[in-house]
Amino acid sequence: MSDTNSHLLKVKGMSCQHCVNAVTKAVQALDPAATVAVDLPQGAVTVLTTLSREATARAISEEGYEVQP
């Protein structure tokens, strides 16, 4: 079960480097090998991970950010 998935998530509420760090740490807490790229102006997060899209979105939501469907 080491299939890597690419998820592009639209996330509201991110505005600064602290937000980038919080989102990155939230995902990497569940998948330490995940690659997280945050585009603040676009409100987009691209994640390369073994996690499902749902698990990735939940990790970000639990940090207080709104992941759009």
C-alpha positions in Angstrom: 0.0 0.0 0.0 2.6 2.5 -1.0 0.7 4.0 -3.9 1.3 7.7 -4.1 -1.7 10.0 -4.8 -1.7 13.6 -6.0 -4.4 15.7 -4.5 -5.2 19.3 -5.4 -7.3 20.9 -2.7 -8.8 24.4 -2.6 -8.4 25.7 1.0 -9.8 28.8 2.5 -8.3 30.7 5.4 -4.6 30.4 4.6 -2.8 33.8 4.5 0.8 33.5 5.7 3.8 31.3 6.2 2.4 30.1 9.5 -0.6 28.7 7.6 1.7 26.9 5.1 3.7 25.4 8.0 0.5 24.3 9.8 -1.0 22.7 6.7 2.3 20.9 5.9 2.7 19.6 9.5 -0.9 18.4 9.6 -0.4 16.3 6.5 3.1 15.1 7.4 1.9 14.0 10.8 -0.1 11.3 9.1 2.3 10.7 6.2 5.9 11.8 7.0 7.0 11.3 3.4 4.2 13.5 1.9 5.2 16.4 -0.3 3.0 19.5 0.3 3.0 22.6 -1.9 0.9 25.6 -0.9 -0.1 28.4 -3.3 -1.3 31.1 -0.9 -2.6 33.5 -3.6 -4.7 30.8 -5.2 -5.7 29.1 -2.0 -4.5 25.8 -3.4 -2.7 22.9 -1.7 -1.1 20.2 -3.8 -0.2 17.1 -1.9 1.7 14.0 -3.0 0.9 11.3 -0.4 -0.2 7.8 0.3 -3.2 9.2 2.1 -6.7 9.3 0.5 -8.1 12.7 -0.5 -10.5 12.5 2.4 -7.8 11.8 5.0 -5.7 14.7 3.5 -8.6 17.1 3.6 -9.6 16.0 7.1 -6.0 16.7 8.4 -6.1 20.2 6.9 -9.6 20.9 8.3 -8.6 19.8 11.8 -6.0 22.6 11.7 -8.9 25.1 11.3 -8.9 25.6 7.5 -11.9 25.2 5.2 -11.3 22.6 2.5 -13.7 23.2 -0.3 -15.4 20.2 -2.0 
